[in-house]
Amino acid sequence: MVREFYRMKATTMTLSERRQSVFPQDWCERVGLARGGPVNVFDLGEAGLLIRPVRPPSAEELESALAAALPKRSKSSQAERIVAEVMKTVREGR
């Protein structure tokens, strides 16, 4: 992991008055954002920002989430809560 840090390429970006910026094209292509898309931004305080693309859940993750939500003597509202929790977990990458 330490070696990866030293291989990082520094890129200068400009932030407009409207807080808009253009991300490096090679990064966008590498993470699947060449045509745009949502990103999660984590404020790391003095360490800066961590920006990660939001990945849609895979077919397997969706199937698992839906299977977990099948009612087993539970109310429909409880199934909806289970689906919401599973989807949140999947999107956060846990």
C-alpha positions, 0 to 999 in steps of 0.5 A: 500500500505504501508503494501505491502512495508513491506512484500516485500522479498529482493533478492540479484541478481548478474550482470555479466560483460556482464550485464546479470542476472538471476531473481528469479524463484518464481517472474518469475513464478508469473508474467508469465515469467518462460519461458522468455519474454520481460520486460519493465525497467524504470530507477527511478534514485536513487530509482532504476529500475522498471521492469514490464513484457510486457503483450500482449493485451487481445482479448478485447483490440485488438478488441477495437483497431481494431474497433477504426481503422476502416476507417470512411472517413479517409485515410489508413495512419490515420487508421494505426496511430490510431492502433499504438496509441491504441496499445502503450496505451494498452502496457503501461497499461494506 
